Structures are given as C-alpha cells and as structure tokens.
Amino acid sequence: MNLPFKLSSNVAWIILIIAGLFEVVWAIGMKYADGFSRLIPSIYTLVAMFVSFGLLSIAIKTIPIGTAYAVWTGVGVVGSAILGILWFHEPATFFRLICIVFILCGVAGLKIASHF
C-alpha cells in the first residue's frame, strides 16, 4: 500500500500499537477458532491477522523494521499473556509477571531509543 504522504513518527507509532493490539486479537482468536475448526471465530481471527499485518506494513514505512517488529510482537506477547491469565486462568506466577515487565521495558526502550 503506497501512501500519498509520509506519516509522522507519532502517527506511525500509534498505527504500530494498534497493529500490536490486533495481533493480540488474532492470537486469542486462534484459541477460540479451535484450530480453525469453528467458522465465526476463524473469520474474526483471519480478519484481525489481515488488519494487524496491514497496519504493521504501514508503520514500517516510517519506523525501522527491527524496532517495529520487536514492538509489534512485544505488544502481542504481553497482551496475549495478560489475557491468558485473565480469561483462560493461565498461571500468574511471579516469574511470568516479571518476564512480562521485562518485555514491557524492552518495548519502551525501543521506543525511547528510536529518538537517538
């Protein structure tokens, strides 16, 4: 998708975060799609994948690919892990929570480092 204009850095970061949130949607959707054996959850999952990848592809026109991909996956990992704990009663051990905090610190660090 060629945009007729260049995105500002802030807009690109917002698009990237939204792309990461759609990654969470499709990751959780895969659980509900049950191996793509359930039609409606599978459709929602595929749409969320398409939107997530599309928004990521727009964001990488402004944000370096290594940074954008790491942030995108970081948002997906943290969001999926938190929703797994809240919705699917996955263990919320101290070690898991500390690892989630480390991922958040890494994502924030990449955002901060993008200014240097």
Buried (B, 14 or more C-beta within 10 A) or exposed (E): EEEEEEBEEEEBBBBBBBBBBBBBBBBBBBBEBEEEEEEEBBEBBBBBBEBBBBBBEBBBBBBEEEBBBBBBBBBBBBBBBBBBBEEEEBEEEEEBBEBBEEBBEBBEEBBEEBEE
